[in-house]
Amino acid sequence: MKKKPELIVRNAGFTDAEGIYSLIKAYPKELLARPLSDIAQNIDRFLVCEKGGAIVGVVSWSILPEIGHARHPSVEVKSLAVQKSLRKHGVGARLVKAVIERITVLHPSQIIVLTFTPEFFRKMGFHEVPKASLMHKLYMGCINCAKYDSPFTCPEVAMAMDM
Ligand SMILES: CC(C)(COP(=O)(O)OP(=O)(O)OC[C@H]1O[C@@H](n2cnc3c(N)ncnc32)[C@H](O)[C@@H]1OP(=O)(O)O)[C@@H](O)C(=O)NCCC(=O)NCCS
């Protein structure tokens, strides 16, 4: 019997940029599109999940700004996408566990996420927080959002994991 190809989560490289771009672009409602140039420039902040040589999942992270000393640094998990045909096969969970492990070495105060799938992130150990507690995120990202007039009317749920 033929063995099923295993899932491998690894750091992304430049040759993964187009695969990452397509995975993110497949979810225009759930995810902010990211230009190829942005993906390439931040490729060191992406993990991919590979199956049989194909990229079937992606996740990235970014560090939110702090004024002065980084006393309560927050890292945001973003651009999490799993190939549609492979959803509910554990790829998302593998990626989130790996990205938490990667972020943990930075010793942040918290990991945050803004998401339309709070149930999934609850299973990963995140809890809901008031959006107003993430003002730096709102200023950095939501301020440029054209989908909703205000982050407070946007249906995305703010979640955090304390470290
Ligand atoms: C959300 C997403 C990443 C989940 O990935 P996945 O590979 O399907 O998830 P997994 O198979 O690893 O699921 C892990 C657990 O979460 C549950 N789960 C997965 N998707 C879920 C959802 N949409 N709602 C509720 N629970 C969900 C699974 O049932 C599983 O539960 P179990 O451990 O009790 O069996 C994937 O559906 C996706 O790419 N969605 C579109 C993009 C998106 O919304 N990204 C998140 C933006 S922050």
Ligand as a Chemical Component Dictionary entry (heavy atoms), coordinates in Angstrom:
data_LIG
# 
_chem_comp.id                   LIG 
_chem_comp.type                 NON-POLYMER 
_chem_comp.pdbx_formal_charge   0 
_chem_comp.three_letter_code    LIG 
# 
loop_
_chem_comp_atom.comp_id 
_chem_comp_atom.atom_id 
_chem_comp_atom.alt_atom_id 
_chem_comp_atom.type_symbol 
_chem_comp_atom.charge 
_chem_comp_atom.model_Cartn_x 
_chem_comp_atom.model_Cartn_y 
_chem_comp_atom.model_Cartn_z 
_chem_comp_atom.pdbx_ordinal 
LIG C1  C1  C 0 -9.370  28.361 10.034 1  
LIG C2  C2  C 0 -8.437  27.345 9.356  2  
LIG C3  C3  C 0 -7.021  27.877 9.389  3  
LIG C4  C4  C 0 -8.499  26.027 10.144 4  
LIG O1  O1  O 0 -7.552  25.127 9.605  5  
LIG P1  P1  P 0 -7.835  23.543 9.542  6  
LIG O2  O2  O 0 -6.620  22.885 9.020  7  
LIG O3  O3  O 0 -9.102  23.313 8.824  8  
LIG O4  O4  O 0 -8.050  23.235 11.094 9  
LIG P2  P2  P 0 -7.686  21.872 11.866 10 
LIG O5  O5  O 0 -8.109  20.715 11.028 11 
LIG O6  O6  O 0 -6.268  21.914 12.293 12 
LIG O7  O7  O 0 -8.648  21.999 13.121 13 
LIG C5  C5  C 0 -8.215  21.997 14.484 14 
LIG C6  C6  C 0 -9.475  21.980 15.346 15 
LIG O8  O8  O 0 -10.246 23.163 15.088 16 
LIG C7  C7  C 0 -11.544 22.818 14.593 17 
LIG N1  N1  N 0 -11.899 23.775 13.534 18 
LIG C8  C8  C 0 -11.287 23.960 12.345 19 
LIG N2  N2  N 0 -11.902 24.943 11.649 20 
LIG C9  C9  C 0 -12.921 25.374 12.417 21 
LIG C10 C10 C 0 -13.907 26.369 12.244 22 
LIG N3  N3  N 0 -13.980 27.116 11.118 23 
LIG N4  N4  N 0 -14.811 26.568 13.247 24 
LIG C11 C11 C 0 -14.741 25.826 14.378 25 
LIG N5  N5  N 0 -13.809 24.849 14.608 26 
LIG C12 C12 C 0 -12.917 24.631 13.640 27 
LIG C13 C13 C 0 -11.398 21.415 14.042 28 
LIG O9  O9  O 0 -12.626 20.737 14.018 29 
LIG C14 C14 C 0 -10.405 20.817 15.013 30 
LIG O10 O10 O 0 -11.071 20.477 16.203 31 
LIG P3  P3  P 0 -10.697 19.134 17.031 32 
LIG O11 O11 O 0 -9.268  19.314 17.466 33 
LIG O12 O12 O 0 -11.663 19.156 18.165 34 
LIG O13 O13 O 0 -10.872 18.011 16.073 35 
LIG C15 C15 C 0 -8.853  27.048 7.888  36 
LIG O14 O14 O 0 -10.202 26.655 7.862  37 
LIG C16 C16 C 0 -8.685  28.234 6.920  38 
LIG O15 O15 O 0 -7.669  28.339 6.231  39 
LIG N6  N6  N 0 -9.720  29.116 6.885  40 
LIG C17 C17 C 0 -9.710  30.269 5.980  41 
LIG C18 C18 C 0 -8.762  31.343 6.412  42 
LIG C19 C19 C 0 -8.988  31.794 7.854  43 
LIG O16 O16 O 0 -10.100 32.010 8.295  44 
LIG N7  N7  N 0 -7.861  31.953 8.585  45 
LIG C20 C20 C 0 -7.855  32.419 9.958  46 
LIG C21 C21 C 0 -7.761  33.894 9.938  47 
LIG S1  S1  S 0 -7.149  34.543 11.437 48 
# 
loop_
_chem_comp_bond.comp_id 
_chem_comp_bond.atom_id_1 
_chem_comp_bond.atom_id_2 
_chem_comp_bond.value_order 
_chem_comp_bond.pdbx_ordinal 
LIG C1  C2  SING 1  
LIG C2  C3  SING 2  
LIG C2  C4  SING 3  
LIG C2  C15 SING 4  
LIG C4  O1  SING 5  
LIG O1  P1  SING 6  
LIG P1  O2  DOUB 7  
LIG P1  O3  SING 8  
LIG P1  O4  SING 9  
LIG O4  P2  SING 10 
LIG P2  O5  DOUB 11 
LIG P2  O6  SING 12 
LIG P2  O7  SING 13 
LIG O7  C5  SING 14 
LIG C5  C6  SING 15 
LIG C6  O8  SING 16 
LIG C6  C14 SING 17 
LIG O8  C7  SING 18 
LIG C7  N1  SING 19 
LIG C7  C13 SING 20 
LIG N1  C8  SING 21 
LIG N1  C12 SING 22 
LIG C8  N2  DOUB 23 
LIG N2  C9  SING 24 
LIG C9  C10 SING 25 
LIG C9  C12 DOUB 26 
LIG C10 N3  SING 27 
LIG C10 N4  DOUB 28 
LIG N4  C11 SING 29 
LIG C11 N5  DOUB 30 
LIG N5  C12 SING 31 
LIG C13 O9  SING 32 
LIG C13 C14 SING 33 
LIG C14 O10 SING 34 
LIG O10 P3  SING 35 
LIG P3  O11 DOUB 36 
LIG P3  O12 SING 37 
LIG P3  O13 SING 38 
LIG C15 O14 SING 39 
LIG C15 C16 SING 40 
LIG C16 O15 DOUB 41 
LIG C16 N6  SING 42 
LIG N6  C17 SING 43 
LIG C17 C18 SING 44 
LIG C18 C19 SING 45 
LIG C19 O16 DOUB 46 
LIG C19 N7  SING 47 
LIG N7  C20 SING 48 
LIG C20 C21 SING 49 
LIG C21 S1  SING 50 
# 
